[in-house]
């Protein structure tokens, strides 16, 4: 040992060996990562595992000690990750072929299961990508194209997320969100045909609503007319003089063009002051 300490080359070799030993024994765990400690190919423990609701700074991050050269660490991200699905063709219930482009956000919540099933994050993403396409086809195949343009789209996306999450659980992952970036009809005659069918359907729906509105308006108008006739009949029966006055006012409106049937000032009538037709102007309606 003294000979090594006196030899500069020996000192350098010893320092290098200590550095290598320290690096193989002590590791730094960042806040954003979790690790699977593997000993001779077998996972033995988890470090800084993800826990729902954990606060930044209160995790298992920091320095850890492991068996040198026997234990290795497979690092996995604790943060939310995303995968994009290649554009796929989906057939809706109204027989429209849609070109769909979507993505999903997920997080690794069971690193041990994830390591046993997929080993690496890259393999996990490759496993989830076809599952996302399958979930989209299964759910969108149950809905018409118009659903994607309506408020019901949120419910459809939730169903897709739930279906994908059930599949992702077997890989130790949790799907947080699924979104469709684009859902287009193929260009050309297919697109124009789809637009024409949608236009026809909306026109038929509008005609049905107008007919229903006209029907309701007629019912309301008939009911109002009946109620008015009932009120007039009751009023005229109580006071015959009022009925005579009311009928005279209606006649004046029609004769002098005040009901809009004639241009204002277009009617001229010459009558004597004592004419019976003008009795209401003399007051009291006396004959």
Secondary structure as GFF3:
##gff-version 3
##sequence-region A 1 287
A	DSSP	alpha_helix	2	6	.	.	.	ID=ss1
A	DSSP	alpha_helix	8	25	.	.	.	ID=ss2
A	DSSP	beta_strand	26	29	.	.	.	ID=ss3
A	DSSP	beta_strand	33	39	.	.	.	ID=ss4
A	DSSP	beta_strand	42	47	.	.	.	ID=ss5
A	DSSP	beta_strand	62	65	.	.	.	ID=ss6
A	DSSP	beta_strand	71	77	.	.	.	ID=ss7
A	DSSP	beta_strand	81	84	.	.	.	ID=ss8
A	DSSP	beta_strand	88	91	.	.	.	ID=ss9
A	DSSP	beta_strand	97	108	.	.	.	ID=ss10
A	DSSP	alpha_helix	111	117	.	.	.	ID=ss11
A	DSSP	alpha_helix	121	140	.	.	.	ID=ss12
A	DSSP	three_ten_helix	145	149	.	.	.	ID=ss13
A	DSSP	alpha_helix	153	168	.	.	.	ID=ss14
A	DSSP	three_ten_helix	169	171	.	.	.	ID=ss15
A	DSSP	beta_strand	173	185	.	.	.	ID=ss16
A	DSSP	alpha_helix	189	238	.	.	.	ID=ss17
A	DSSP	alpha_helix	240	255	.	.	.	ID=ss18
A	DSSP	three_ten_helix	276	282	.	.	.	ID=ss19
###
